Amino acid sequence: MASLKEIQDEIKTAFSALEEATDENREELESALSDYLQDLGELEADKADAIGFMLREQTARIAFLKDEEKRIAMRRKSAENALSRTKDYFKAVMTEAGLQKVKGNTSTIYLRKSESVFVGVEAENLPEEFKKISISARAADIKKAIKSGVDVPGCEIRTNYGFNVR
C-alpha cells in the first residue's frame, strides 16, 4: 500500500498535469484524471482509516499500560508500607529490650544512631542565611508581554502543532 505522502504526491502530480494541459487535450485529460483522482481519493481514505485504527490501537495500549503502572505502583506501595511497619516493629522491640545489635548466622540486625534537622516553622520565618530561593520563568506573563509588543530578550512565541484523530 502506498504511503500517505506518496498518495499526496500523486494527487499533486495529477493536478500539475491538468494545469499544463492545452485546450485541445484538456477535456480528454480531465476525463482520464477524474477516474484516477477518484481512485487516489479512495486510497487516501483507506490510508487515513488505517492510520486512525493504528493510532487508536496504540492509544488503547498506552492506556492499558498506564493502568498496569498504577496497579503495580499500588502493590509496590503496599509492600513498602509492610516493610516499613516490620522495621518499626523490630526497632521498637530492640529499643524496649535495650539491644543495639543482634547477630544471627547470616544476618546482623542493629540500631544505627543518626541525627536530622526538624524545621518546625515556615521557611519565611527563618533567617535569610537559612532560606533557599529558586527562580523560574513565568511563561504566561512573558507570552502576554510579547503579544502586547514588549521585547523580552531571549524569548519568543513559537507555534506548535498537535496531532489528533477523531
Order of alpha helices (4+ residues) and beta strands (2+ residues): alpha-alpha-beta-beta-alpha
